[in-house]
């Protein structure tokens, strides 16, 4: 149990700070179809601290730094969107913040050992679901594990409201996500021990990244909300971040 708890790295100086992860599809400029060129994008973007890959080779992800105020977060979002668009254009394609891709999209997986292993064992239906959805994930910094559990439980109480506010696809993204992650529903943790028992029963006691709940405690010392659709609108993302922080802080 202690080894599980040590996997979470809390940074007290970042309590209440907000970070955002945004997933984008790379599309063919002519047809608008997803194209598996994330490796090419990441070679060109020249900023691997804030841009990274996803399971689908048709997606890239932008990560902001932890931000202590809305103006800093907005600046991070705007800078990332601008860099991503310019990089995609340099490749002759475009970057799109769409929440759900077409059913006949390529199922190429980014050339990462963990992703290849996942793709090799899951059913095709699950792989397709994982590749088709993109979203915006909001992180809020916690003091320690007990504080993270408190925030997690508050956010879980408002899950339906958060899903409604973050819906950009008439519920399609959420429906497909549930195909990918049958254990999507977060539980309210009664204690650290209950968190560990849940991790063991859901199979993420060895790696908390394998928790696919809509609200989860991240190894980065944050509570992460994963219900929001894809967005390149800074005002929209800021409104989601503000809502998450208000609920988490009670």
N, C-alpha and C positions, 0 to 999 in steps of 0.2 A: 504493500500500500504506500509506504514512504517513497519508493522509487517512482510511483505514479505521480505523487504530489510534486516531486522535484522536477518534473517535466515542465511545469508552469513557471515562467520567468516574469515576476512582477517587478515593476519599476515605480517606486513610490513617487518619484518626481513627475510622473506622467499621469497621476490619478486625475480622472475627469477629462483628459485629453482625448480628442476624437481623431480616428484615422479611417480612411475610406479605401476600399478596393472596388474597382469598377472593371467589369469584363466587357470586351468588345469583340465583335466579329470582323474579320477581314473579308471583304466582298470584291468580286470581280467588277470593275468599273462599268463594263458593258452590260453584263447579264444580271448583276445584282446578286449572284449566287455566292455562297460561302466558298472560300478557297483556302487550302491548307498551307499557308505561307508564314506561319508564326515564327519559325526559325529564321527565315529571311528578315522579317520585321525586327526581331531582337538583335540580329547582327548589325542592322542599320541604325537602330534608335539611339545608340551611344549613351544610354543611361540605364544600366541594369539594376540600379538601386531602386528605381520606381516602376520599371516595366519588367514583366515576367510572363511566363507561359501558363497555359491551362492544359487540361487533359486533351481537349480537341486542338488539333493543329490549325484549326480555322479561327481560334480565339487568342487574344492577348489580354493581359491584365495590367491596369495602372494602379499603383499604390501610393497614396499620399504619405507624407511624414505624419507623425502624431502632432496634432494641432491644438493649441490652447485657446484659440479664439476664431470666430467665423471669418474674419478677414484673411487670416493666414490659411485657413482651409480653402477658401475661395481661390486664393492665389495658387495654391497647389493644384486644385482641380483645373483651373484655366490653363496653367502651364502644361499640365499633362495632356489635356485635350488637344491643345495646339501642337505639341510635339508629336502626338500620335497621328493626327491627321496629316501633318507634313511628311512623316515617315511613310505612311501608307501611300500617299500621293507619289513619293519618290520611287515606289515600287510599281506604279501604274495601277493601283487598286484604291479602295477607300475603306475607312474604318467606320463601323456602324454600331450605335448603341441600340440594338434591337434585343428584345427579351427572349424571343423564340425564333429559331431558324427553321427552314423547310425540312420536311421529312426525308427528302432524298439528298440531303447534304452529305459531303464526304465524311467518312468516319476515320480519317487519318488521325493518329494519336501523336502528340509531341514526342520526339525521341528522348524520352526520360525513362530510366529503368523502372521507377515506381509506376509510372503511367502505363508502360508496356505490360507490366505484370498484371495491373488491374484490368486492362483491356483484354488480356488473354484468358481471364477466368470468368468474367461476367457475361450474361446472355447478351445477344445482339440488341434486344429491346432495351436493356438497361444502358448499354453503351450509347445507343442512339439518343436516349433521353438525356444522358449526361452531356452529350455533345450539343444538343439542340438548345439548351437554356443558357442564358447569360443574365447576370444580375449585378446589383450594387450591395456590397457588404459594409455595414457600419460597425466600427470597433470603438469601445469606450474603455479607457484605462482604469484598472482596479488597484487598490492598495495591496491586497493580499487575497488568498483564496476565499476566506470568509466574506470579504467585501464583494468578491466576484460572484459568490453564490447568492448574496443578497440582491445584487443587481440583476443577475440572471433570473431569479424568481419573480422579481417585479415585472420584467419584460415579458416573461412567459405568460403572466396574467393578462397581458394586453395583446397576445399574439394575433387574435382575429382582427383587431383594429389595425395593427401594423401591416398585416397582409392586405387589408382593404386599401390602406393609404398608399402602399407601394405597388399596387397592381397596375401594370401598363399593358396587359395582354388579355383582358377579360377573363382572368383566372387560368389561362392556358399554361403559363410558366409554372405556377404552383402545382397544377395537375401533373405536368410532366416531371417536375422535381420529385414528386411523391413516387413516381414510377422508379426513378433513379435511387431514391432513398426511402425505403419503406419505414425506416425508423426516424422519420422527419420530426415527429412531435416531441418537443422538449418536456421534461418532467420537472416539477418543483423539488429541488434537493433539500432534504430535511437536515443534512449535515455533510461534513466531508466524507464520512463513511458511506453515506447514501450515494454521494457522487461516485465514489470508487465502485460501489456495488453496481451502479448503473453502467459505468464504463465497462465493467467485466461482463455484464449481461448483454451489452450492445456491441462488444468487441473492440472497444477503443482504449483498453487499459494499457496496451503497449505503445499506442500512438494516438494522442488526443486529436490529431488531424483526421482520424478515421471516424470521428463523430460528425454525422451529417444532419444533426438537429437544426431546425430553423433558428434557434437561439442556442449558442454554445459558449463555453469558457475556452478561450484560446490559449495555446502555449505561450503566446506573446504577452500574457498578463492582462488580457482584455476580455470583455464580454462582447461577442460578435452576433449581430443580427443579420440574417441572410434572406429575408423575405422580399426585399425590394427589387423591382425590375431594373433592367439596364437603363442608364441615363447618362447623357453628356451635358445636361442642363444643370449648371452650378447652383442656381436658385432652388431647384427641386431637390438636389442632393443635400443642400444645406438645411432645407426644411425637414428632411428625414433625419438628419443627424441631430438637429435640435430636439425633435420629438423623442428620439431614442434617449438622449441625455436627460430630458425632463422626466421620462418614465423611470429610467435607471436610478436617478437620484431621489426618487420619491417625491 
